[in-house]
Amino acid sequence: MSRYLRNSSPDEEAHASHLELFYDLVFVLAVTQLSHLLLGHLTWGGAGRSLLVLLVIWWAWTYTTWVTNMLDPDAIVVRLLVLALMFGSLVIAVAIPDAFGSRALLFAGAYVAIQVGRTAFLAFVVAGRGSPERAPATHILTWFMASGVFWLAGGFASGSTRITLWLIAIAIDYSAPLVFYRVPGRRRLSPSSWDVETSHFAERFQLFIIIALGESIVVTGATTSELPLDAARFAAFGLAFLSTAAFWWLYFHLVATISQRQLASAQESTRLARDGYTYLHVVIVAGIIVSAVGDELVIAHPRDTLPTPELVALVAGPAIYLLGHVLFRLCMAGTVGWWRLAGAIACVLVGLVGLNASALVVASLLVAVLAAVIASELIAGRRRVNRGEPSTLERLEADAST
């Protein structure tokens, strides 16, 4: 066993280290830069470019999380690795405002350096020759080197050529886990090639949700502090806070705990971790970021009827967030969250009202939808208990014991 790998007993739960929490600080800036990029380009093209940047940020963070799930955070070499990855992520964040312009090569180069460098470390420093970690790491490295050619070529290119090359690169990156990093002529990998320490893994993704929610708080406070404060703007400020609080409640009341226990009890925990966390959590994060943009628009123009692009951003945030929850539950538990699906549809319908209503009215209705979803789920849960039926957590524990 490599001296750089975690050495914990099966009954011991690992948690995020101080080093990982420090590393996450860079992504507060990255998410803030991304929300400003979207706010400044509220067009379909701008939304597409912002989505591409989000996918880059998310993939850089996610792979580091998978690797640190395996590594000992107290090892000096591991600490140096994470600090180097932190600096590379900081470079990405700095390049975001002009990622499709003069800083394209800086943006792409930092991303490739992070992915290739981290995976090479895992393959040739952590994993010894013939060790079980060597084959998966070298397979992943092959995929990142292939996509890296397109990332770097896009950095040198311009205009639509750059976009095309980067779309090819992101497609390679995001399709790799789906085929378990298959490399022609080499032995195929399976989910058993990776072990997941579920408590640490789930906690890391929960912490990224906190990062995104924290960015919403920063945007709310910074925007309000820079503008004259009257009754309408103060109401918009309060609604933005309530929206963020509702997002927190919807994720951390049962969802975070239930999904973590589902992951721990799953027979194919690696596949579930890939699908539910690596892929679907980015939808939830996207909803939070778009909502932060919507909050900023409402605070800036509370009495105005928003133009269509701004209105779409305002209602799309909570709709995407709730839809992400529906998909996450479907993946983790195989059931549909009907209240949250209804809430997502209601958010879209609120957008129709917003065609002839002020931004403040639309924001109020969206908060009402979120509150209704929370209340409906609480009431449904209370009714199950009153009928003598097991709670959601009790049903989950019973399933895990069998």
N, C-alpha and C positions, 0 to 999 in steps of 0.2 A: 504493500500500500504506500502511495506517495506521502511524503511528510507534509505536503501542502494541502491534503484533503481533510475535510472535517472528520473528526473522530469522536462521534457521540453514540451513546447507547440507543437501542431501538425505542426505549421507553422515555427517553429524554427529548423534550421539545426544544428546538433551536429557535432563536429570535434574531431580528435584525440587529446588527452590531452598530456601535457608534460610528464606525468607518462608513458603513452603508448609509446611515442617516446624513453624514457629512457629504457623501457623494451625491445624494439626492438634491442637495441645495442648488446644484447647477441647473437642475431641471425646473426649478421655480422660475429662473430666468428664461429658460428655453420656452416654457409654456406661455409666459408673459410676452415674449417676442412673437410667438406664434399668434396669439390673440390680436396683437397690434397689426400683424401682417394681414390677417383676415379683415380686421376693421378698416384698414386702409384700402382694401380691394374687394368690396362687396359686389362681386360679379361672379358668374359661373366659372370663368377662368381663374379669378382670384381664389375662389373656393377650392378649385382643383389643385392649384399650387399650394394652398395652405394644407390641404389633405396630404399631399405628397411630403411636405415638411413634417407633418405630424407622424406619418408612417416612418420616416427616418428617425425622428426623435424616439419614437416608441420602440423601434427595433434595436436601436443602440442601447436603450435602458433595459429592455427585456432580456437580451442576451447576456448582459452583465449580471442580471438577476439569476439567470439559470446557472451561470458559472460560479457566482458567489454562493449559490445554494450548495455547491460541491466543495468549495474551498474553505480553509481555515482562516478566518479574518485576523487571527493573532499572528500569523506567520509574516515576517518582515517583507518577504518578496511579494506576498499577496497584497499587503498594504501598499507597496510601491506600485504594483499593477493597477490597483483601484484608483490611486491618486493620478496615475498617468491617464487612465480612462476618464477621470473627472476633468482633467485639463483638456483632453480631446473633445469632450462634450461641451465644455465651455467655449471652445473654438467654434463648434457647430452653432451654439446659441448666438455668439457674436455675429456670425455670418448670416443668420436667418433674414434680417431685413433686406439684404441684397443678394439672397441666395440664388436668384435667377438672373442676376446681373454681374457686377464686377467681382463679387465674392463667391461665384459659383464653384470655382476650383477649390477655394478654401473650404467651402461647405462640404463638397463631395470628398475632397482629400482627407479631411478630418474624420469623416464617417468611415471611409475605407480603412484608414489607419487604425481606428478603434476596433472594427470588426476583424480585420486580418490579424492585427497585433494580439488581441485578446485570445483569439482562437489558436494562433501559433504558440502562445505561451502555454495554453492548455495542452496542446498536442506534443510539444517538445521539451517543456520544462516540468509540467505536472505529471504527464503520462510517460512512464518509462516504456522501453521497447517491449512489445508483447503484452502490455498491461491492458485491462478492459477499457480504459479511458482513451487509449491511443487511436483506435479505429474510428469511433464516433467523432473525435476532434479533427482528425485528418479529413474525414468526409465533409464536415462542416466547413473546414478551411478551403477545400476545393470549390465549394459553392460560392463562398465569399470572394475568392480570387476571380471566379468567373464573372460575378456581378460587378466586381471592382473595376474590371476593364470598361464596362459601360458607364459606371459612375464617373470615372476619370475622363473618359472620352467626352461625356456630357459636360464636364467642367471646362474642357477646352473648346467645345462647340458653342453655338449661340442659337437663340430663337427657338423655332419649332424643332430643330435637330436636337438641341439639348433636351427638350422635354421628351422627345421620343426615346432617346437613349436612356434617360433616367426612368422612364416608365418601364422599359425593358429590364433595367437593373432592379427596380423595386419588385417587379413580377418574379424575377429569379429569387430574390431574397425571401419573399413571402410564400412562394410555392415550395421551397426547399423542405420545411418541416412536414408538409403534407405527404411528401414521398419519402420521408425519413432519410433525406440527404443521399439518395441513391446515386452512386457513381458507376458508370459502365465499366465492367471488367473487375469490379471489386465486390466482396461479400456484402449482401444486403443487410442493413441494420433493421432492428425492430424496436418497439417501445421499451423493451427490457434492457436496451443498451444504455438507458439513462435511469438513474434513481432520483426521486424527488423527496426532499425533506419537507413534508407538506405544511407543517406549521410555519416554518420560515418562509416558504414560497408564497403561501397565501397572504401572510403578513406583509411581504414586500409589495404586493399588488394593492393591498389595502392602503398602504402608505402612499402609493402614487395617487390614489384617489384623493387622499388628504392634500397632496401637493397641488392637484388641479383645483380642489375647492379653495385652498389657500390663495391661489392666484385670483380666484373670483373675488375673494375678500379684498385683496390688494387693489384690484381694478375698481371695485365699488368705492373703497375709501379714497383712492388717489383721484378718481374722477370727481367725486363730490367735493373734495377739499379744494379743487382748482376752480370751482364755479360758484357764482352767487347762490346762497342758500335761501330759498323761499319754501312755502308750504308744499307746493307741487314737487319740487326737487327733493325735499326731505321725505315725502311719501314714497318717491321713486327709490330713494336710498334705503328706506325701510323694507320695501318690497324686494329689492335685490338681496338684502340680507335674508329675508324669509325664504326666498327661492333657494339660496345656497344652503340654508339650514334644512329645508325639505329634502334637498339632494342628499345631504349627510344622513338624514333619518332613513330615507328609502334604501340606502346602501348598508348602513351599519346597524339598523334594527333588523336582526335575524339574517339578512342576506349574507353578510360577511361570515357570520358564524356557521350558518347552514352549509354554505358552499365549501368552507374549509373542512367541515366534517365529512361532507360528501367526497371531497378529494382524498381525505385520509382513509376512508373506508372503501374506495373504489378498487376494483381488481386491476384496472388499467389506469393507474393514477397518472402516468406520464402522458398518455393520450388525452386524458381529461384536462390535465394542466395545460397542455398545448392548445386545446380547442377553447376551453372556458376562460383561461387567463391570458395566454399569449395572444390569441386572436380576438376574442370577444370583448375583452376589457378596453381595447382601444376605442370601441364604439361608445362605451360609457364615458371615457375621457373626452372624446370628441363632443359629446353632448354638453359636458361641463364647460369646455372652452367656448363653444358657440353661445352658450347661455351667458357667459361672462361678457361676450361682445354685445349681446342683446341688452344686458343690464347697463352697460356703458351708454348705449344709445338712448335708453329710457331716461337715465339720469341727465343726459345732456339735453334731451328734447321731450320733457314729460308731457307738455300740453299739445304737442304737434301730432298730426296724423303722419305716421312714418311712410316714406316711399317704399315701394314693393321690396327692394333688396333688403332694406333694414328690417321691414316687417317679417320677411322670411327668416332672417337670422334670429329675430326675437322668439318666434314660435318654434323654430326648428330645434333650438337648444334643448328645451325640456322634452320635446317629442323624440329626439334622437336618444336622449338619456333614458327615457322610459322604455323605448324599443330595445336599447342595449340590455336592460334588465330582463326583458322578456326573452331575448335570445340566450342570455346567460343562464336563466332558470331552465329553459328548454334543454340546454346542453348539459347542465349539471344534474338536474332532477328528472328530465323527461316530461315535465308538465308545463302548461302554459299559465303565465301570470295574467289572468284575464283582466284584473283591475288595472294593471299597469298598461296593458294593451289598449284598454278603453281610454285610459288617461292620455296615451300618445295620440290616439285618434281625436280626442277632445282638444288637444293642443292645436292640431291642424285646423279644426273647426273654429277655434278662437281667432285664427289668422283671418278668416273671412269677416269676422266682426271688426278686426283691425283695419279693414279697408276704409271704414268710415268712423273710426273711433280714435281717440288719442292714445299715445303710447302708454300713458299711465293706466288707462282703462284696460288695455290689452295685458299689461303686466299684472294688474290685479286679477284678471280672469285666469291667467296662467298659474298664479299662486293658489287661487281657489281650486284649480284642477289638481295640483299637487297635494293640497290639503285634503281634498276629497278622496284621492287614492289612498293616502295614509289612513284617514278615518275609516274608509271602507274595509281595509285590510285588518285594522284593529278590531272593528266590530265583528267581522267574520271570524276572527280568531277567538274572540270572547264567546261568540255563539257556539263554536265547537266545544269549548271548555264547558259551557253550561249544559250541553247535551251529553257530557261525559266522554267525549271523544278525546283522543290524545292530541296534544299540541303538535305543531310542526316539528319542534326539536325532539319531542318524545317519539314521534313516528320515525324520525331519522335515526335516533339512537337504537330503536327497536330493529330497524332494517340493518343497521351496522352489526348488531349482535347476532343476527341470523346469517 
